[in-house]
Amino acid sequence: KFAMVAPDVQIDDGKGTILISSEEGETEANNHRKLSDFGIRNGTRLQADDFLQDYTLLINVLHSEDLEKDVEFEVVGDAPEKVGPKPPEPTPKNITNGSDDGAQPSTSTGK
């Protein structure tokens, strides 16, 4: 729903409880758990970050009994436009001696 590529999701409670990690296998045990298993209730706030897209969402969880049949959740509010991966950083063009480390030729004289 949020077009995230590699999300990290944590409860925004100052404790840093991670629900979803972009590191493979780190939070796999959470996949079949319910939000209530983590103490997430009506009014809980989640923070979702996608480093690859430089993209952060704050999600307010609101409980509702009025969802249609077979609907697990609903996104209400301003859903972001689809965001793509960050464009690659431009590489500097000032290459010296085939190296891009910024090294300059030596100007010292040998004695």
C-alpha positions in Angstrom: 0.0 0.0 0.0 2.8 2.4 0.8 5.2 1.5 -2.2 8.1 0.8 0.2 11.1 -1.2 -1.2 13.0 -2.1 2.0 10.9 -0.9 5.0 11.9 -0.8 8.6 8.9 -0.4 10.9 9.0 0.3 14.6 6.6 1.3 17.3 7.0 5.0 17.9 7.1 4.8 21.7 10.8 5.6 22.5 11.6 1.9 23.1 12.6 1.1 19.5 10.5 -2.1 19.2 11.1 -3.2 15.6 8.2 -5.0 13.9 9.6 -5.2 10.3 13.3 -5.0 9.4 14.8 -4.6 5.9 17.6 -7.0 7.1 16.6 -10.4 5.8 15.5 -12.8 8.5 15.8 -10.3 11.4 12.1 -10.0 12.1 10.8 -13.1 10.3 9.4 -14.5 13.6 7.0 -11.5 13.6 5.3 -12.3 10.3 2.5 -14.4 11.8 2.0 -12.3 15.0 -0.9 -9.9 15.5 -0.4 -6.2 16.2 -2.0 -6.7 19.6 0.8 -9.2 20.4 3.1 -6.1 20.5 0.8 -4.0 22.6 -0.4 -2.1 19.5 -3.9 -0.7 20.1 -6.1 2.1 19.0 -4.0 5.3 18.9 -0.6 3.6 18.7 1.8 5.3 16.3 4.2 3.4 14.0 7.2 4.8 12.2 8.1 3.3 8.8 11.4 4.2 7.1 12.6 3.2 3.7 16.3 4.2 3.5 16.5 3.2 -0.2 14.0 5.8 -1.1 14.7 8.4 1.6 11.1 8.0 2.7 9.5 8.0 6.2 5.9 7.6 7.2 4.2 8.0 10.6 1.2 5.7 10.8 -1.5 6.2 13.4 -3.3 2.9 14.1 -7.1 3.4 14.6 -9.2 0.4 15.5 -12.5 0.0 13.6 -15.2 -2.6 13.7 -16.8 -1.2 10.5 -14.6 -2.6 7.8 -16.2 -4.6 5.0 -16.1 -8.3 5.0 -12.6 -9.8 4.2 -11.0 -6.3 4.5 -8.2 -6.5 7.0 -7.2 -2.8 7.0 -7.9 0.5 5.4 -5.6 3.4 4.6 -7.2 6.7 5.5 -5.6 10.0 4.9 -2.9 11.2 2.5 -1.3 8.1 0.9 2.0 9.0 -0.7 2.5 9.0 -4.4 4.5 6.0 -5.6 8.1 6.8 -4.8 11.0 5.2 -6.8 14.4 4.4 -5.6 16.8 7.3 -5.1 18.7 8.2 -8.2 22.4 7.3 -8.1 24.7 10.0 -6.7 26.6 11.7 -9.6 30.3 10.7 -9.6 32.9 13.5 -9.6 34.5 14.2 -12.9 37.8 15.5 -11.6 39.9 12.3 -11.7 43.7 12.6 -11.2 46.1 9.8 -12.3 43.1 7.5 -12.9 42.1 7.8 -9.2 39.0 9.6 -7.9 40.3 10.0 -4.4 41.1 13.6 -4.9 44.9 13.1 -4.5 47.0 15.7 -6.2 50.5 15.3 -7.7 53.4 15.8 -5.4 55.0 19.3 -5.5 57.9 18.5 -3.1 61.5 18.4 -4.3 63.8 15.6 -3.3 67.0 16.6 -1.4 
